[in-house]
Amino acid sequence: MSIERVTESSPEIVEAMGRLIPQLSRSSVPLDATATERFLSQDSVHLFVHRAGSDPDHPGPILGMLSLATFEIPTGLRAWIEDVVVDSEARGSGAGQALVEAAVEYARTLGARTVDLTSRPTREAANRLYRRCGFQLRETNVYRFSLSD
């Protein structure tokens, strides 16, 4: 098993987006090649992928991914984890935990003060994962203003 930060698009990354995004969200459209290139070109967004193998010459297929967004605000650099997904065939293998831990460590190297994420209460396995990784449930309200309505 290996985790890597992806900085450039490739047919393999586009294929992984097409396979994994529907497992994350039925309502989200997978990124095509142009959208993947645009996504990866952002300086403040980092894509981490989990691969089945650890041999650099034959790393194996991408079985999971996670996005880490970082942003500077007046109180410091913050980081936010989004779109954590592990292929249904690889769940329970430690891939999610390895992805989250890699993203947290990368945020630390960038100087982020905090790393936040959200997860629906119904995603019980994901919530257990985040607690195992050291995240604490906060007493807060999350508000959303939909711009697509």
DAVEN-V564456 format. One record per pair of residues at least 24 apart in sequence whose ideal C-beta (glycine too) atoms are under 6 Angstrom apart, sorted by sequence separation. I is the first residue (numbers start at 0). J is the second residue. D is the distance in whole Angstrom. If there is no record, write none. Layout:
# DAVEN-V564456
i:I j:J d:D
i:I j:J d:D
This chain:
# DAVEN-V564456
i:44 j:68 d:5
i:62 j:86 d:5
i:43 j:69 d:5
i:8 j:35 d:5
i:43 j:70 d:6
i:62 j:89 d:4
i:8 j:36 d:4
i:78 j:106 d:4
i:8 j:39 d:5
i:63 j:94 d:4
i:62 j:94 d:6
i:96 j:128 d:6
i:65 j:98 d:4
i:78 j:111 d:4
i:95 j:128 d:5
i:99 j:132 d:5
i:76 j:110 d:5
i:63 j:98 d:6
i:67 j:102 d:4
i:76 j:111 d:5
i:77 j:113 d:6
i:78 j:114 d:4
i:79 j:115 d:5
i:80 j:116 d:4
i:65 j:102 d:6
i:75 j:112 d:4
i:69 j:109 d:6
i:4 j:45 d:6
i:5 j:46 d:5
i:4 j:47 d:6
i:5 j:48 d:6
i:2 j:47 d:6
i:3 j:48 d:6
i:19 j:64 d:6
i:49 j:94 d:4
i:15 j:61 d:4
i:2 j:49 d:6
i:1 j:50 d:5
i:49 j:98 d:5
i:47 j:98 d:5
i:1 j:53 d:5
i:47 j:101 d:5
i:47 j:102 d:6
i:1 j:58 d:6
i:23 j:82 d:6
i:23 j:84 d:4
i:22 j:84 d:6
i:19 j:84 d:5
i:2 j:97 d:5
i:2 j:101 d:4
